[in-house]
Amino acid sequence: MHKLLLDLPTRLETERLYLRSYQPGDGAWYYPMSLRNQPHLARYEAGNAVNRIKREEDAEIVVRGFAADWVARAAFFMAAFCCDTQEFAAQLYIGVVNWELPEFEVGYFADVAHEGQGYVTEAVRAALGFIFEHLGAERVRLECDDTNLRSLAVAERCGMVREAHFRLNKRHEDGTRSGTVIYGLLRSEFAVSKA
Ligand SMILES: CC(C)(COP(=O)(O)OP(=O)(O)OC[C@H]1O[C@@H](n2cnc3c(N)ncnc32)[C@H](O)[C@@H]1OP(=O)(O)O)[C@@H](O)C(=O)NCCC(=O)NCCS
């Protein structure tokens, strides 16, 4: 099916969270969220748009960009909120690797105040359902710094398979070097994990 004809849910629910796509007006909360998460994202998410936000208007531009990407099927960004407190817990990113296979990639960060509570694992599992069941993926991939132990643990809790390890292939701003682990998950493996 053509990507623009896909009817995609813009809200997903899990045991403790709801995930939704971004919409105009989200800049009001995205701005303070960004400021409090910038130090937390500096090492492993240096390129994240959150790190470029200096004013509320910047945040509104970012979330409207996410909303536009969703409509164009260029990328799928979702915010995860706790059902009980309505607080922002994590952001999920689903990028398009290619529509022909199709293959997607997943990325994420936890809100610094919501780390270590299993919210990212819960949200990634929901995102995998969206990717396989609604986007029709054959494969999902995840790229992870090999020193990012918390992120490696998320991938492995979600049943992703370690497919490659590029050693010492990047240099961080502080001069330290690290490698990259590539994880993959096939449609057949996801189906087994759901059964
Ligand atoms: C990587 C990152 C997203 C991992 O977040 P996280 O909070 O550790 O991951 P989860 O939400 O799955 O939480 C897992 C922890 O919650 C605990 N937990 C508590 N309740 C849980 C539950 N119901 N289910 C699962 N885990 C639970 C787990 O035991 C685990 O604890 P541990 O840290 O002591 O091992 C986070 O560290 C982060 O945002 N880092 C900066 C950005 C980044 O690196 N992004 C990834 C780039 S690839």
The ligand as an SDF file (V2000), in Angstrom:
LIG
                    3D

 48 50  0  0  0  0  0  0  0  0999 V2000
   18.9590    4.6420   27.2060 C   0  0  0  0  0  0  0  0  0  0  0  0
   17.7610    5.0080   28.0680 C   0  0  0  0  0  0  0  0  0  0  0  0
   16.5940    5.3630   27.1570 C   0  0  0  0  0  0  0  0  0  0  0  0
   17.4060    3.8050   28.9490 C   0  0  0  0  0  0  0  0  0  0  0  0
   16.3710    4.1930   29.8240 O   0  0  0  0  0  0  0  0  0  0  0  0
   15.9850    3.2680   31.0830 P   0  0  0  0  0  0  0  0  0  0  0  0
   15.0960    4.0760   31.9190 O   0  0  0  0  0  0  0  0  0  0  0  0
   17.2160    2.6850   31.6760 O   0  0  0  0  0  0  0  0  0  0  0  0
   15.1930    2.0740   30.4000 O   0  0  0  0  0  0  0  0  0  0  0  0
   13.8240    1.4650   30.9090 P   0  0  0  0  0  0  0  0  0  0  0  0
   12.8020    2.5150   30.9420 O   0  0  0  0  0  0  0  0  0  0  0  0
   13.5610    0.2780   30.0970 O   0  0  0  0  0  0  0  0  0  0  0  0
   14.1190    1.0890   32.4270 O   0  0  0  0  0  0  0  0  0  0  0  0
   14.9040   -0.0260   32.7730 C   0  0  0  0  0  0  0  0  0  0  0  0
   15.1330   -0.0470   34.2740 C   0  0  0  0  0  0  0  0  0  0  0  0
   13.8920    0.0600   34.9410 O   0  0  0  0  0  0  0  0  0  0  0  0
   13.7210   -1.0700   35.8090 C   0  0  0  0  0  0  0  0  0  0  0  0
   12.2880   -1.3750   35.8810 N   0  0  0  0  0  0  0  0  0  0  0  0
   11.4780   -0.9700   36.8790 C   0  0  0  0  0  0  0  0  0  0  0  0
   10.2350   -1.3500   36.6260 N   0  0  0  0  0  0  0  0  0  0  0  0
   10.2440   -2.0050   35.4590 C   0  0  0  0  0  0  0  0  0  0  0  0
    9.2460   -2.6240   34.6780 C   0  0  0  0  0  0  0  0  0  0  0  0
    7.9710   -2.6280   35.0530 N   0  0  0  0  0  0  0  0  0  0  0  0
    9.5960   -3.1860   33.4880 N   0  0  0  0  0  0  0  0  0  0  0  0
   10.8880   -3.1730   33.0860 C   0  0  0  0  0  0  0  0  0  0  0  0
   11.8810   -2.5810   33.7910 N   0  0  0  0  0  0  0  0  0  0  0  0
   11.5530   -2.0150   34.9750 C   0  0  0  0  0  0  0  0  0  0  0  0
   14.6000   -2.1390   35.1840 C   0  0  0  0  0  0  0  0  0  0  0  0
   14.9430   -3.1190   36.1160 O   0  0  0  0  0  0  0  0  0  0  0  0
   15.7890   -1.3130   34.7700 C   0  0  0  0  0  0  0  0  0  0  0  0
   16.5120   -0.9890   35.9290 O   0  0  0  0  0  0  0  0  0  0  0  0
   18.1130   -0.8420   36.0100 P   0  0  0  0  0  0  0  0  0  0  0  0
   18.3820    0.4880   35.3720 O   0  0  0  0  0  0  0  0  0  0  0  0
   18.3870   -0.8190   37.4450 O   0  0  0  0  0  0  0  0  0  0  0  0
   18.6790   -1.9900   35.2550 O   0  0  0  0  0  0  0  0  0  0  0  0
   18.0730    6.2280   28.9910 C   0  0  0  0  0  0  0  0  0  0  0  0
   19.1850    5.9080   29.7960 O   0  0  0  0  0  0  0  0  0  0  0  0
   18.3370    7.5020   28.2280 C   0  0  0  0  0  0  0  0  0  0  0  0
   17.4180    8.2320   27.8970 O   0  0  0  0  0  0  0  0  0  0  0  0
   19.6190    7.7910   27.9440 N   0  0  0  0  0  0  0  0  0  0  0  0
   20.0000    8.9720   27.2020 C   0  0  0  0  0  0  0  0  0  0  0  0
   19.5550    8.9040   25.7440 C   0  0  0  0  0  0  0  0  0  0  0  0
   19.9790    7.6170   25.0640 C   0  0  0  0  0  0  0  0  0  0  0  0
   21.0290    7.0650   25.3490 O   0  0  0  0  0  0  0  0  0  0  0  0
   19.1370    7.1290   24.1330 N   0  0  0  0  0  0  0  0  0  0  0  0
   19.3900    5.8850   23.4210 C   0  0  0  0  0  0  0  0  0  0  0  0
   20.2270    6.0860   22.2250 C   0  0  0  0  0  0  0  0  0  0  0  0
   20.4300    4.5340   21.3370 S   0  0  0  0  0  0  0  0  0  0  0  0
  1  2  1  0
  2  3  1  0
  2  4  1  0
  2 36  1  0
  4  5  1  0
  5  6  1  0
  6  7  2  0
  6  8  1  0
  6  9  1  0
  9 10  1  0
 10 11  2  0
 10 12  1  0
 10 13  1  0
 13 14  1  0
 14 15  1  0
 15 16  1  0
 15 30  1  0
 16 17  1  0
 17 18  1  0
 17 28  1  0
 18 19  1  0
 18 27  1  0
 19 20  2  0
 20 21  1  0
 21 22  1  0
 21 27  2  0
 22 23  1  0
 22 24  2  0
 24 25  1  0
 25 26  2  0
 26 27  1  0
 28 29  1  0
 28 30  1  0
 30 31  1  0
 31 32  1  0
 32 33  2  0
 32 34  1  0
 32 35  1  0
 36 37  1  0
 36 38  1  0
 38 39  2  0
 38 40  1  0
 40 41  1  0
 41 42  1  0
 42 43  1  0
 43 44  2  0
 43 45  1  0
 45 46  1  0
 46 47  1  0
 47 48  1  0
M  END
$$$$
